[in-house]
Amino acid sequence: MAFTADQVEKMSVVGTHADGKGLYLQVAANGTKSWLYRYQLAGRRRNMGLGGYPAITLSQARKTKNNFQLQVKAGSDPLEEKRKSKEKGVAEHREQGSSLMTFSRCSEEYIAAKRSGWKSSKHAQQWENTLATYAAPFIGDMPVKQIEGEHVLEILQPIWFGKTETANRVRNRIELILDYATTLKHRSGDNPARWRGNLSNLLPSPSKVKEVRHHSALPYEDMPEFMAKLFSAKGFGAQALILTILTATRTSETLQAIWGEFDLEEEVWTIPKSRMKAGKEHRIPLSKPAVALLKKLGPSEASVYVFPGAKVNSHLSNMSMTTVLRRMKRGDVTVQGFRSTFRDWAVEKTNYPDRLAEKALSHSLKSESEAAYQRGQLLEKRAAMMDAWSRYCFPEKAKVAKIKIRIKNLPSGK
């Protein structure tokens, strides 16, 4: 028996109540009501929800049921058609979203997703600057799904020969961002920034065209004279450079050093993996002069840094040691170049194994046998090598006692 609107309104008996011709009113225990259409197609019984009451009135429910009933008579399944319609809507929405996903927006999302895994905020800044300078003017506002090989080439060709290292870095970053876009289904197909089997067919290998630039290194023969002059230089920058040379470290490893990394009794400096280029902890045996220098500097309550900067809780700037070189009128060498000086000395003037020197420089070793050789820190052997290096850096006629006095009289830089 068909319902009246008033009966539907007053219905309170929990259960499923027939209106007729497949339409039912469902009443739940909590009093809520909803419409249900039951039908049979190809011997299979189906239940299809039509919405809740009173949002869907009795007349609306009957009208919807009648439309679906016509579909069933025509051999079409309303539930299947509803599913297809929903999938089509999702696909259209995704398509619309992909059209709105520009390269610049995708770049921002990728950098945001990766930022916490990068060593420093500077790395993210480098990404942003590189992409803004070289990629954004060409493809920044372009939907990622439309980016093709010709667009990537338009970016790379003007800088491939003059700025090869930068160009290859740009290519790699575009590739990673487009892979990210593909994973999120904002684009499909091959990655136009991929090198192997793709751009490698159109551009010469970076190793064949880039100008190899080595950091200008001081010849190791000049080291004793240079160190003697460096000892007379004033300030934290000069002291930082002395420690950098004696330990063969990188600029950032020295300038960002904090007192907690040093064990002056054991004469070992432990740099945590978070500060190392290779992402691995690096232990450095300290020579006697290095220890003497650090003891002279001594920890300060004002800063945790061994070489504090002018601002509170800061270290010396990256240019501080370069500035020292300029004041010494040695613009022909770089701070990084002293690592090469140490390496050349170790190879040409000593019998220490190459692998020992590589370990001192915190370089990764390629072969499994070399990796196994360096698995231990080899501190005892490296300590002997670093002591030999410190002795070479000082004038041969100088006595250890004199060296200690000279270090002791170094200006504090404070």
VENCOR-V872445 format. One line per field, one symbol per residue. phi: phi as a letter, one per 20 degrees, with the letter a starting at -180 (. if undefined). psi: psi as a letter, one per 30 degrees, with the letter a starting at -180 (. if undefined). A space follows every 10 residues. Layout:
BEGIN
phi->???
psi->???
END
This chain:
BEGIN
phi->.ffdgffffe gcffqddeep lnecdddefe nfcbdcddbc clmdecccfd oedegdfgff ffffffffff fffendegff ffffffffff fffffffffe eeffffffff fffegfeefb ffffffgfff fffdegfecg eeggfefcgf fffffegfdf eecgffffff gfffgffffg ffgemebbnf efefefmcff edcfggfedf ffdeffdfgf fefgffffff fefdnfffff fgfgffdlee gffffefdff eddffemcdd efffdegemc gcdcfefgff fffffffmfc ffbeefcfef eflcdgffef fffffffeld feccffffff gffffffedc dfggffffff elefefefff fffegfflff ffffffffff fffeggffeg ffffffffef gfme
psi->kklleeeeef kfkkakkkfk hfkkkkklfg fkklkkkklk khgkkkkkkf llkgejleee eeeeeeeeee eefggkjeee eeeeeeeeee eeeeeeeeef jleeeeeeee eeefefflel feeeeeeeee eeeeeefege gkkfffklee eeeeeeeffe efheeeeeee eeeeeeeeee eeeghfllal jfgkdkgcff ffklkefffk kjjkkkkkkf ffeeeeeeee ffllleeeee eeeeeffhll eeeefgklff fkjfefhkkj klffgkefgk kkkkkkleee eeeeeeeklk ffkfkeilae lkhllllffe eeeeeefghh ffllefffee eeeeeeeffl gkkefeeeee ghkkkeleee eeegelfhee eeeeeeeeee eeflkefkle eeeeeeeegk kfg.
END
